[in-house]
């Protein structure tokens, strides 16, 4: 395998790993937002 192909493969794998990390972070943030919304709704219902 030539150096340029190896470099391209490493870059592609890095990009795929970054996408997976961003997707996971987005899911975590979404879950946190849903929890906050549910808790604020519970507080409003109690008022």
PDB file of N, H, CA, C and O in Angstrom:
ATOM      1  N   UNK A   1       0.859  -1.181   0.000  1.00  0.00           N
ATOM      2  CA  UNK A   1       0.000   0.000   0.000  1.00  0.00           C
ATOM      3  C   UNK A   1       0.894   1.229   0.000  1.00  0.00           C
ATOM      4  O   UNK A   1       1.847   1.324   0.773  1.00  0.00           O
ATOM      5  N   UNK A   2       0.570   2.166  -0.879  1.00  0.00           N
ATOM      6  H   UNK A   2      -0.205   2.089  -1.507  1.00  0.00           H
ATOM      7  CA  UNK A   2       1.390   3.365  -0.960  1.00  0.00           C
ATOM      8  C   UNK A   2       1.115   4.277   0.233  1.00  0.00           C
ATOM      9  O   UNK A   2       0.102   4.142   0.920  1.00  0.00           O
ATOM     10  N   UNK A   3       2.014   5.180   0.453  1.00  0.00           N
ATOM     11  H   UNK A   3       2.836   5.289  -0.105  1.00  0.00           H
ATOM     12  CA  UNK A   3       1.902   6.094   1.580  1.00  0.00           C
ATOM     13  C   UNK A   3       0.651   6.962   1.484  1.00  0.00           C
ATOM     14  O   UNK A   3      -0.011   7.212   2.491  1.00  0.00           O
ATOM     15  N   UNK A   4       0.326   7.420   0.282  1.00  0.00           N
ATOM     16  H   UNK A   4       0.863   7.217  -0.536  1.00  0.00           H
ATOM     17  CA  UNK A   4      -0.848   8.287   0.131  1.00  0.00           C
ATOM     18  C   UNK A   4      -2.139   7.521   0.409  1.00  0.00           C
ATOM     19  O   UNK A   4      -3.073   8.081   0.984  1.00  0.00           O
ATOM     20  N   UNK A   5      -2.208   6.239   0.006  1.00  0.00           N
ATOM     21  H   UNK A   5      -1.450   5.784  -0.462  1.00  0.00           H
ATOM     22  CA  UNK A   5      -3.393   5.435   0.291  1.00  0.00           C
ATOM     23  C   UNK A   5      -3.509   5.161   1.786  1.00  0.00           C
ATOM     24  O   UNK A   5      -4.604   5.191   2.347  1.00  0.00           O
ATOM     25  N   UNK A   6      -2.379   4.895   2.423  1.00  0.00           N
ATOM     26  H   UNK A   6      -1.489   4.870   1.967  1.00  0.00           H
ATOM     27  CA  UNK A   6      -2.382   4.665   3.863  1.00  0.00           C
ATOM     28  C   UNK A   6      -2.831   5.921   4.603  1.00  0.00           C
ATOM     29  O   UNK A   6      -3.624   5.843   5.541  1.00  0.00           O
ATOM     30  N   UNK A   7      -2.330   7.067   4.185  1.00  0.00           N
ATOM     31  H   UNK A   7      -1.685   7.131   3.423  1.00  0.00           H
ATOM     32  CA  UNK A   7      -2.713   8.335   4.799  1.00  0.00           C
ATOM     33  C   UNK A   7      -4.205   8.604   4.613  1.00  0.00           C
ATOM     34  O   UNK A   7      -4.877   9.051   5.542  1.00  0.00           O
ATOM     35  N   UNK A   8      -4.723   8.332   3.413  1.00  0.00           N
ATOM     36  H   UNK A   8      -4.177   7.969   2.659  1.00  0.00           H
ATOM     37  CA  UNK A   8      -6.145   8.537   3.139  1.00  0.00           C
ATOM     38  C   UNK A   8      -6.999   7.608   4.004  1.00  0.00           C
ATOM     39  O   UNK A   8      -8.052   8.014   4.495  1.00  0.00           O
ATOM     40  N   UNK A   9      -6.554   6.370   4.191  1.00  0.00           N
ATOM     41  H   UNK A   9      -5.699   6.040   3.791  1.00  0.00           H
ATOM     42  CA  UNK A   9      -7.293   5.417   5.020  1.00  0.00           C
ATOM     43  C   UNK A   9      -7.323   5.878   6.478  1.00  0.00           C
ATOM     44  O   UNK A   9      -8.351   5.760   7.144  1.00  0.00           O
ATOM     45  N   UNK A  10      -6.222   6.391   6.966  1.00  0.00           N
ATOM     46  H   UNK A  10      -5.386   6.487   6.425  1.00  0.00           H
ATOM     47  CA  UNK A  10      -6.150   6.874   8.350  1.00  0.00           C
ATOM     48  C   UNK A  10      -7.071   8.077   8.532  1.00  0.00           C
ATOM     49  O   UNK A  10      -7.765   8.177   9.543  1.00  0.00           O
ATOM     50  N   UNK A  11      -7.082   8.976   7.572  1.00  0.00           N
ATOM     51  H   UNK A  11      -6.518   8.895   6.751  1.00  0.00           H
ATOM     52  CA  UNK A  11      -7.963  10.153   7.633  1.00  0.00           C
ATOM     53  C   UNK A  11      -9.429   9.714   7.615  1.00  0.00           C
ATOM     54  O   UNK A  11     -10.242  10.240   8.375  1.00  0.00           O
ATOM     55  N   UNK A  12      -9.769   8.755   6.753  1.00  0.00           N
ATOM     56  H   UNK A  12      -9.108   8.327   6.135  1.00  0.00           H
ATOM     57  CA  UNK A  12     -11.150   8.276   6.665  1.00  0.00           C
ATOM     58  C   UNK A  12     -11.584   7.628   7.970  1.00  0.00           C
ATOM     59  O   UNK A  12     -12.698   7.867   8.437  1.00  0.00           O
ATOM     60  N   UNK A  13     -10.731   6.818   8.561  1.00  0.00           N
ATOM     61  H   UNK A  13      -9.827   6.623   8.183  1.00  0.00           H
ATOM     62  CA  UNK A  13     -11.073   6.184   9.837  1.00  0.00           C
ATOM     63  C   UNK A  13     -11.236   7.226  10.937  1.00  0.00           C
ATOM     64  O   UNK A  13     -12.124   7.106  11.781  1.00  0.00           O
ATOM     65  N   UNK A  14     -10.397   8.228  10.931  1.00  0.00           N
ATOM     66  H   UNK A  14      -9.675   8.325  10.245  1.00  0.00           H
ATOM     67  CA  UNK A  14     -10.522   9.308  11.915  1.00  0.00           C
ATOM     68  C   UNK A  14     -11.837  10.063  11.757  1.00  0.00           C
ATOM     69  O   UNK A  14     -12.477  10.417  12.747  1.00  0.00           O
ATOM     70  N   UNK A  15     -12.237  10.310  10.512  1.00  0.00           N
ATOM     71  H   UNK A  15     -11.717  10.023   9.708  1.00  0.00           H
ATOM     72  CA  UNK A  15     -13.502  11.014  10.262  1.00  0.00           C
ATOM     73  C   UNK A  15     -14.683  10.180  10.731  1.00  0.00           C
ATOM     74  O   UNK A  15     -15.625  10.713  11.318  1.00  0.00           O
ATOM     75  N   UNK A  16     -14.642   8.878  10.479  1.00  0.00           N
ATOM     76  H   UNK A  16     -13.877   8.445  10.003  1.00  0.00           H
ATOM     77  CA  UNK A  16     -15.727   8.007  10.929  1.00  0.00           C
ATOM     78  C   UNK A  16     -15.811   7.974  12.447  1.00  0.00           C
ATOM     79  O   UNK A  16     -16.908   8.003  13.005  1.00  0.00           O
ATOM     80  N   UNK A  17     -14.686   7.915  13.110  1.00  0.00           N
ATOM     81  H   UNK A  17     -13.795   7.891  12.657  1.00  0.00           H
ATOM     82  CA  UNK A  17     -14.674   7.897  14.574  1.00  0.00           C
ATOM     83  C   UNK A  17     -15.217   9.215  15.127  1.00  0.00           C
ATOM     84  O   UNK A  17     -15.948   9.214  16.117  1.00  0.00           O
ATOM     85  N   UNK A  18     -14.872  10.321  14.506  1.00  0.00           N
ATOM     86  H   UNK A  18     -14.278  10.322  13.701  1.00  0.00           H
ATOM     87  CA  UNK A  18     -15.357  11.623  14.955  1.00  0.00           C
ATOM     88  C   UNK A  18     -16.869  11.725  14.788  1.00  0.00           C
ATOM     89  O   UNK A  18     -17.552  12.281  15.647  1.00  0.00           O
ATOM     90  N   UNK A  19     -17.390  11.196  13.693  1.00  0.00           N
ATOM     91  H   UNK A  19     -16.835  10.744  12.994  1.00  0.00           H
ATOM     92  CA  UNK A  19     -18.844  11.233  13.474  1.00  0.00           C
ATOM     93  C   UNK A  19     -19.559  10.439  14.551  1.00  0.00           C
ATOM     94  O   UNK A  19     -20.595  10.872  15.056  1.00  0.00           O
ATOM     95  N   UNK A  20     -19.029   9.304  14.901  1.00  0.00           N
ATOM     96  H   UNK A  20     -18.188   8.952  14.491  1.00  0.00           H
ATOM     97  CA  UNK A  20     -19.649   8.477  15.932  1.00  0.00           C
ATOM     98  C   UNK A  20     -19.626   9.205  17.277  1.00  0.00           C
ATOM     99  O   UNK A  20     -20.594   9.138  18.035  1.00  0.00           O
ATOM    100  N   UNK A  21     -18.542   9.888  17.572  1.00  0.00           N
ATOM    101  H   UNK A  21     -17.756   9.942  16.957  1.00  0.00           H
ATOM    102  CA  UNK A  21     -18.429  10.624  18.828  1.00  0.00           C
ATOM    103  C   UNK A  21     -19.426  11.772  18.876  1.00  0.00           C
ATOM    104  O   UNK A  21     -20.072  11.988  19.902  1.00  0.00           O
ATOM    105  N   UNK A  22     -19.558  12.505  17.786  1.00  0.00           N
ATOM    106  H   UNK A  22     -19.034  12.329  16.953  1.00  0.00           H
ATOM    107  CA  UNK A  22     -20.486  13.631  17.723  1.00  0.00           C
ATOM    108  C   UNK A  22     -21.917  13.130  17.837  1.00  0.00           C
ATOM    109  O   UNK A  22     -22.742  13.751  18.507  1.00  0.00           O
ATOM    110  N   UNK A  23     -22.216  12.003  17.182  1.00  0.00           N
ATOM    111  H   UNK A  23     -21.546  11.499  16.638  1.00  0.00           H
ATOM    112  CA  UNK A  23     -23.565  11.441  17.265  1.00  0.00           C
ATOM    113  C   UNK A  23     -23.880  11.044  18.702  1.00  0.00           C
ATOM    114  O   UNK A  23     -24.980  11.313  19.186  1.00  0.00           O
ATOM    115  N   UNK A  24     -22.948  10.417  19.383  1.00  0.00           N
ATOM    116  H   UNK A  24     -22.055  10.198  18.990  1.00  0.00           H
ATOM    117  CA  UNK A  24     -23.155  10.022  20.782  1.00  0.00           C
ATOM    118  C   UNK A  24     -23.348  11.233  21.685  1.00  0.00           C
ATOM    119  O   UNK A  24     -24.195  11.229  22.579  1.00  0.00           O
ATOM    120  N   UNK A  25     -22.560  12.257  21.443  1.00  0.00           N
ATOM    121  H   UNK A  25     -21.872  12.261  20.718  1.00  0.00           H
ATOM    122  CA  UNK A  25     -22.700  13.480  22.238  1.00  0.00           C
ATOM    123  C   UNK A  25     -24.056  14.123  21.982  1.00  0.00           C
ATOM    124  O   UNK A  25     -24.692  14.619  22.912  1.00  0.00           O
ATOM    125  N   UNK A  26     -24.497  14.120  20.742  1.00  0.00           N
ATOM    126  H   UNK A  26     -23.980  13.717  19.987  1.00  0.00           H
ATOM    127  CA  UNK A  26     -25.810  14.672  20.419  1.00  0.00           C
ATOM    128  C   UNK A  26     -26.931  13.924  21.109  1.00  0.00           C
ATOM    129  O   UNK A  26     -27.895  14.532  21.573  1.00  0.00           O
ATOM    130  N   UNK A  27     -26.812  12.607  21.179  1.00  0.00           N
ATOM    131  H   UNK A  27     -26.028  12.113  20.802  1.00  0.00           H
ATOM    132  CA  UNK A  27     -27.821  11.808  21.868  1.00  0.00           C
ATOM    133  C   UNK A  27     -27.825  12.108  23.361  1.00  0.00           C
ATOM    134  O   UNK A  27     -28.888  12.197  23.975  1.00  0.00           O
ATOM    135  N   UNK A  28     -26.645  12.263  23.946  1.00  0.00           N
ATOM    136  H   UNK A  28     -25.781  12.191  23.448  1.00  0.00           H
ATOM    137  CA  UNK A  28     -26.558  12.592  25.372  1.00  0.00           C
ATOM    138  C   UNK A  28     -27.186  13.951  25.663  1.00  0.00           C
ATOM    139  O   UNK A  28     -27.917  14.109  26.640  1.00  0.00           O
ATOM    140  N   UNK A  29     -26.898  14.923  24.812  1.00  0.00           N
ATOM    141  H   UNK A  29     -26.305  14.795  24.017  1.00  0.00           H
ATOM    142  CA  UNK A  29     -27.451  16.267  24.999  1.00  0.00           C
ATOM    143  C   UNK A  29     -28.968  16.238  24.838  1.00  0.00           C
ATOM    144  O   UNK A  29     -29.691  16.901  25.582  1.00  0.00           O
ATOM    145  N   UNK A  30     -29.440  15.472  23.874  1.00  0.00           N
ATOM    146  H   UNK A  30     -28.853  14.933  23.271  1.00  0.00           H
ATOM    147  CA  UNK A  30     -30.882  15.355  23.658  1.00  0.00           C
ATOM    148  C   UNK A  30     -31.572  14.732  24.865  1.00  0.00           C
ATOM    149  O   UNK A  30     -32.633  15.193  25.288  1.00  0.00           O
ATOM    150  N   UNK A  31     -30.973  13.697  25.412  1.00  0.00           N
ATOM    151  H   UNK A  31     -30.111  13.323  25.069  1.00  0.00           H
ATOM    152  CA  UNK A  31     -31.537  13.038  26.592  1.00  0.00           C
ATOM    153  C   UNK A  31     -31.568  13.998  27.781  1.00  0.00           C
ATOM    154  O   UNK A  31     -32.547  14.043  28.525  1.00  0.00           O
ATOM    155  N   UNK A  32     -30.496  14.759  27.952  1.00  0.00           N
ATOM    156  H   UNK A  32     -29.701  14.723  27.347  1.00  0.00           H
ATOM    157  CA  UNK A  32     -30.454  15.737  29.041  1.00  0.00           C
ATOM    158  C   UNK A  32     -31.543  16.796  28.858  1.00  0.00           C
ATOM    159  O   UNK A  32     -32.194  17.190  29.826  1.00  0.00           O
ATOM    160  N   UNK A  33     -31.742  17.253  27.632  1.00  0.00           N
ATOM    161  H   UNK A  33     -31.214  16.933  26.845  1.00  0.00           H
ATOM    162  CA  UNK A  33     -32.780  18.244  27.355  1.00  0.00           C
ATOM    163  C   UNK A  33     -34.172  17.704  27.641  1.00  0.00           C
ATOM    164  O   UNK A  33     -35.020  18.421  28.173  1.00  0.00           O
ATOM    165  N   UNK A  34     -34.414  16.451  27.293  1.00  0.00           N
ATOM    166  H   UNK A  34     -33.726  15.868  26.861  1.00  0.00           H
ATOM    167  CA  UNK A  34     -35.715  15.840  27.570  1.00  0.00           C
ATOM    168  C   UNK A  34     -35.954  15.724  29.072  1.00  0.00           C
ATOM    169  O   UNK A  34     -37.068  15.942  29.547  1.00  0.00           O
ATOM    170  N   UNK A  35     -34.908  15.381  29.812  1.00  0.00           N
ATOM    171  H   UNK A  35     -34.003  15.204  29.426  1.00  0.00           H
ATOM    172  CA  UNK A  35     -35.027  15.265  31.269  1.00  0.00           C
ATOM    173  C   UNK A  35     -35.326  16.618  31.894  1.00  0.00           C
ATOM    174  O   UNK A  35     -36.173  16.724  32.781  1.00  0.00           O
ATOM    175  N   UNK A  36     -34.636  17.644  31.436  1.00  0.00           N
ATOM    176  H   UNK A  36     -33.948  17.558  30.716  1.00  0.00           H
ATOM    177  CA  UNK A  36     -34.870  18.993  31.956  1.00  0.00           C
ATOM    178  C   UNK A  36     -36.291  19.442  31.641  1.00  0.00           C
ATOM    179  O   UNK A  36     -36.963  20.032  32.488  1.00  0.00           O
ATOM    180  N   UNK A  37     -36.747  19.163  30.429  1.00  0.00           N
ATOM    181  H   UNK A  37     -36.201  18.683  29.741  1.00  0.00           H
ATOM    182  CA  UNK A  37     -38.110  19.538  30.045  1.00  0.00           C
ATOM    183  C   UNK A  37     -39.143  18.825  30.908  1.00  0.00           C
ATOM    184  O   UNK A  37     -40.121  19.436  31.338  1.00  0.00           O
ATOM    185  N   UNK A  38     -38.932  17.551  31.159  1.00  0.00           N
ATOM    186  H   UNK A  38     -38.138  17.055  30.810  1.00  0.00           H
ATOM    187  CA  UNK A  38     -39.880  16.785  31.981  1.00  0.00           C
ATOM    188  C   UNK A  38     -39.906  17.316  33.412  1.00  0.00           C
ATOM    189  O   UNK A  38     -40.976  17.440  34.009  1.00  0.00           O
ATOM    190  N   UNK A  39     -38.747  17.628  33.959  1.00  0.00           N
ATOM    191  H   UNK A  39     -37.878  17.527  33.474  1.00  0.00           H
ATOM    192  CA  UNK A  39     -38.678  18.154  35.325  1.00  0.00           C
ATOM    193  C   UNK A  39     -39.318  19.530  35.413  1.00  0.00           C
ATOM    194  O   UNK A  39     -40.020  19.822  36.381  1.00  0.00           O
ATOM    195  N   UNK A  40     -39.085  20.388  34.408  1.00  0.00           N
ATOM    196  H   UNK A  40     -38.515  20.151  33.621  1.00  0.00           H
ATOM    197  CA  UNK A  40     -39.692  21.719  34.459  1.00  0.00           C
ATOM    198  C   UNK A  40     -41.205  21.626  34.305  1.00  0.00           C
ATOM    199  O   UNK A  40     -41.934  22.414  34.907  1.00  0.00           O
ATOM    200  N   UNK A  41     -41.685  20.680  33.514  1.00  0.00           N
ATOM    201  H   UNK A  41     -41.092  20.040  33.025  1.00  0.00           H
ATOM    202  CA  UNK A  41     -43.122  20.476  33.383  1.00  0.00           C
ATOM    203  C   UNK A  41     -43.724  20.004  34.714  1.00  0.00           C
ATOM    204  O   UNK A  41     -44.819  20.424  35.089  1.00  0.00           O
ATOM    205  N   UNK A  42     -43.006  19.136  35.417  1.00  0.00           N
ATOM    206  H   UNK A  42     -42.117  18.794  35.112  1.00  0.00           H
ATOM    207  CA  UNK A  42     -43.479  18.661  36.717  1.00  0.00           C
ATOM    208  C   UNK A  42     -43.575  19.814  37.718  1.00  0.00           C
ATOM    209  O   UNK A  42     -44.523  19.879  38.501  1.00  0.00           O
ATOM    210  N   UNK A  43     -42.597  20.720  37.692  1.00  0.00           N
ATOM    211  H   UNK A  43     -41.827  20.666  37.056  1.00  0.00           H
ATOM    212  CA  UNK A  43     -42.619  21.871  38.584  1.00  0.00           C
ATOM    213  C   UNK A  43     -43.795  22.783  38.243  1.00  0.00           C
ATOM    214  O   UNK A  43     -44.491  23.270  39.135  1.00  0.00           O
ATOM    215  N   UNK A  44     -44.012  23.011  36.947  1.00  0.00           N
ATOM    216  H   UNK A  44     -43.447  22.616  36.223  1.00  0.00           H
ATOM    217  CA  UNK A  44     -45.144  23.855  36.540  1.00  0.00           C
ATOM    218  C   UNK A  44     -46.474  23.237  36.930  1.00  0.00           C
ATOM    219  O   UNK A  44     -47.400  23.952  37.315  1.00  0.00           O
ATOM    220  N   UNK A  45     -46.580  21.926  36.837  1.00  0.00           N
ATOM    221  H   UNK A  45     -45.828  21.346  36.524  1.00  0.00           H
ATOM    222  CA  UNK A  45     -47.812  21.243  37.218  1.00  0.00           C
ATOM    223  C   UNK A  45     -48.074  21.385  38.713  1.00  0.00           C
ATOM    224  O   UNK A  45     -49.230  21.461  39.129  1.00  0.00           O
ATOM    225  N   UNK A  46     -47.022  21.423  39.526  1.00  0.00           N
ATOM    226  H   UNK A  46     -46.083  21.362  39.188  1.00  0.00           H
ATOM    227  CA  UNK A  46     -47.157  21.540  40.961  1.00  0.00           C
ATOM    228  C   UNK A  46     -47.577  22.947  41.391  1.00  0.00           C
ATOM    229  O   UNK A  46     -48.126  23.129  42.478  1.00  0.00           O
ATOM    230  N   UNK A  47     -47.316  23.939  40.538  1.00  0.00           N
ATOM    231  H   UNK A  47     -46.870  23.791  39.656  1.00  0.00           H
ATOM    232  CA  UNK A  47     -47.654  25.333  40.891  1.00  0.00           C
ATOM    233  C   UNK A  47     -49.082  25.582  40.751  1.00  0.00           C
ATOM    234  O   UNK A  47     -49.542  26.695  41.004  1.00  0.00           O
TER     235      UNK A  47
END
